[in-house]
Amino acid sequence: MKHSVRPGICSEVSRGGAVNAVRKVRVLINPKSGLVWSFGAMQAAFERFWSDEHLDLTYQFSRSPADGKAKTERAISDGVDSIIVVGGDGMVNTIGSVLVDTSVALGVIPTGSGNGFARHFGIPLNPEQAVKALHAASKQRIDVGRVNGRPFFVTCSMAWDAALVRSFEKSPVRGILPYVFSAVYEYLGYVPHPFQIRLDGKKGRTFNDPIMLTVANLTQYGGGARVAPNADAADGQLELVVLLKRDMPKVLPQIARLFDGTFTKIREVKTYSFKKAEVSAGYSGPVQVDGELLKTGPDLVIDVLPCALTVLVPDKE
């Protein structure tokens, strides 16, 4: 299901099409991403669909998060119009974090395991088709979430749904199946801890045994699992999704609803919209940010930066 940026507090920047001035577009490639797609095949796709005479297209490899950030900063200094990331949600986070509060647009060719960012915006999972779709994309502004100042674009998780990433990172294989195995492994041994959460300055709530504690800016984890199907990328708010371990026996038989857009309609799944959350866990546990683990202390501040990132969103067909 495609989720374009809905009419909200963020307005459309511009649409694809002919331009009078030269556009500088930089393609940043993660050579370690899960999908095997040769550089030659990728370059051929760009030459086929991005052959405008007013386009200056260059390619670079991102060897590490630090290298990717440095190259993104240089690209901004070079006056690029857009940066196209060839990678997964982790690389999208790395590069996109540098582009927050700039006019440079972020485009994504999904080659990762989950591709939650691409799935939300209807970017084709076939990389060649994604190249084609992004050429005619519109530029739109979206919100950015932050956890203790660290940007995230898709989701941030703090309970079992964060711990499973710890096991997944140890797997030598990428893809949905190892992710499922990691989820089962962590679930069997996961001991919930209480969280105190205060939303938008209101009276705090205590969740004694959360098994799922996810903050969503976009609709899904990735792999088609829509944990927050009503999340709006441009409404100036984030969505908190909570499921308690005591309720898991009732929810497990309905777990397929993660994939049909009705997960949050399950009675035991609670959702809250907010702009700022103050979280106290009482211990330093794992925090997942766009599929990567983040080291934090027991106290977190999660907030939203409205309309802080420009993205390339394919037009509806």
N, C-alpha and C positions, 0 to 999 in steps of 0.2 A: 504494500500500500504506500502510495506516495504522499508525502507531507510537504508541500511547498510552504514558504513563509506566508502565513495568513495575514490579512489586514489587521494591523495592531498599532502599537506605538512606534514601530520601526517602518520606515517607508522604503520603497524601492529606490535604488541609486540610479541604475540605468539598465538598458536592455542590450543584448548582443546585436551584432549587425555591422554594417560598414562604418568605418571611422575615417576621419580626414587626417589625423595625426598618426605618427608611428606609435604603435603599442609595443611595449617591451614585456614579454612574457617569459618567465623563468620556470623551467620544469625541474623539480627536485625529486630525485629518485632514491628510494630505500632499496639497496641491492640485496638486503637480507629479508625482505618481505616475503610472506608465505607463497604467493603466486609466482610460478615460473613464467616470466614474460621477458623475452630477450630484448636487449636494448635496440637491436635492429628492427624488431617487430613494432616496438613502441614508437621509434622514430618514423617508421613508415606510416603508422596511423596518424601521427601529428602532421606529417607532410601531406597526407591525403586530405585531411579535414581542416588544417590550420595553415593553408598556403596563401593567405592574403598578402597582397603586396605591401600593405601598411603594417605588417607584423614582423617584429624582431624577436625570434624564438631561440632560446638557448637552453642547454641542458647541463645539469650538475648532479653528482652523486652525494648523498648524505651518509657519511661513514659512521656517524655517531650523533646522539642528541646535541652535543656541544658543537660538532661540526655543522649540523643542520641549522642551528640557531645562528652561528657565525655567518653562514652563507646567506641566510635570510636577511640578516642585518645589512650585509653588503648589497644584496639585491635591492633593498629599500633605498640605500644610498645611491644606487645606480639608476633610480627612477623607474623601477618596474611598475607595470600596471597591475599584473596578476602573478601569483605564484601557484603553480599546479603541483600538488603533492602526489607522487606515485607511491602509495604505501597504505598502511592501516591506520586505525584510530590513534595509536600511540604517536606515530609520526605527525598525524594531523594536529594533535595536541602540541607537539614540540614546535612545529612551524607556526601554527595558528597563534600560539601564545605570544610570539614576537610581533604578529600582525595586529594584535588588539590595539584599538584606538589609532590605527593608521588608515589611509585610504586604499591600501593595496588589498586586492581581492584574493581570497583563498579558493582554489578549485581542488577537487579530489578525484584521482583515478584510483578506485579501491582495489588493493591487492593484499589486504590483511586477512585475518581470521574471522572477525566479526563484522567489520565495516558498518558500525552503527550510524556513523555520520552520513555515509553515502546512502544507506538504505532509507534514512529519514527523509532526505531530500530527493529521493527518486533517481539518484545517479545510477546508471546501469552498472551491474556487477561485472559484465563483460567489459574488459578494459578498452578494447577498440571502440565499442559503442559509447563508453563513457567519454572518450576523447571527442567523438562526434557530438555528443549531447552538450558538452561543456563549451564547445565553440559557439553555439547559439544560445548560451545561457544568459540570464539576466543577473545583474549585480544587486544583491539585497543585503540589508543589514540584519543581523541577528543578535540576540542576547548572549552573554558570556557568564558562566558561573565561576565562582572562585571559592576555594577552600583554603583558609589561612593565606589568602593572597595568591594562590596558585590557580591559574585559569583552567577551566574544563569546559568542554563544548557538548559532550554527550551525557555522561553520568558520573556521579561520585557515590561510592558505597562505603559503608562503615561496619557491617556485621559479617555474617557468613558469606554474603555476596561480595565482600572484599577479600575474605580469607581464601576463597577458592582461587583467586588470581595468584596467590602465593604458591599454590600447588601447580597451577598451569604454567607458571614461569619456569618451573623445574623440568617440565616435559620437553624432550628433544624434538617432539613433533608438534606442529601447529594445526589448527583446524577446529571444527565444532566438536568432534568426538572426544579428543583429549580434554576439551573444556568441560564436557559433560562428566567425564571420569573424575576430573578435579572437583567438580561440584559435589558429586556423590561422596568422594573421599573426605572432603572437608565437612560435609553435613553430618556424617556418621560420628565424627569426633568433636564437633563444634559445641562449645559451652557458651550459651548466651550471657552477656553482661548487661546490666541496666544502663540505659542512656537517659539523660535529662536534656530535653530540647525546648528552647524558648524561641518562638516564632514571632518575628516582627514586634518584639518588645512586650508581647502579651504574657500571661501567666504560663510558666513552664509546664511541660508534660513529661511524665516519666514512663518510659517503656521498659518493663522489667526483663523481658526475655525476647528481644527482637532477633529473628533469624534473617530477615531482610530489612535493610535500612538504606534505601537508595534515594539520592537526590538526582532528579532528571531535568536536564535542559532540553533534550530532545526525547523522542518517544521510546527508544529502545537501547538495550545492552549491545545488540548486534546479533547476527545470525538469525534475524527475524523475531527475536524475543522482545516483544513490546511491553516493557515493564510500566511505562507511563504513556498509554496510547493517546491521552488528551493533552500531552505537553505541547506547548506552543513556543516556537523558537523566537517569537518577536512580541511577547506580551509583557515583558519586564518582570516576569516572575519565574520561580523554579517550582518543581513538584517534588514533594516528599512522599515516598511510598513505603509503608510499614506493614510487615507481616510478623506476627509473634510465633515463636516456636510451638507454643501450646496449640496453635490453630493449624499447624502443618498437616495433621492427619485429615482434616476436612478439605484442605486446599490441594494436597497431592493428587487426588483423583481428578482434579480439574486443571492440572498444570498445563495441559495443552492450550488453555485459554491465554497463556502468554503469547501465543502465536496467532491468535485470531482477533486481537484488539479488544478483548472483553475481560482481561485479567483484573482490572480495577473494579469491575462490577461484581466480583466475588465479595460476599459480605464481610469476610474476615480480612480483606485487604483494605487498608485505610490510606487515604491520600489527603495531602494538605498543600495548598498553594501559599507561597511566601516570597518575600524579598530578602530577608535576612534571618538566619538561624544561628543561635548560639547553642553549641552542643558540648556536653560534658559527659565523658564516658567513665571517668574514674580510673582508667588504665590506658596505656598506650598500645592500641591495637592497630591492625592493618587498615589502611584507607586506599580504596581503589579510585583512581582518577583516569577516566578514558582508557581503561584496560591496563594501566600501569600502577604499581604500588608507590605510595607516597609515605615517607616517614614523618610522623607528627607526634605531638604530645597528646595528653588526654583531653585537652580543650580545643574545640574547633569553632571557627566562625565561617559560615557558608553564606555568601551573598551573591547578588546578580549585578552585572554591569549591563544596563539596557543598551541595545543597539550598538555594541562595541566592536563588532567584527563584520567585515564585508565578505560575502561568500558568493560563489557562482552557482546559481540554481537553474537546472534545466527547465525549459518551458514545458508546460503541460502539453501532452500530445492530443 
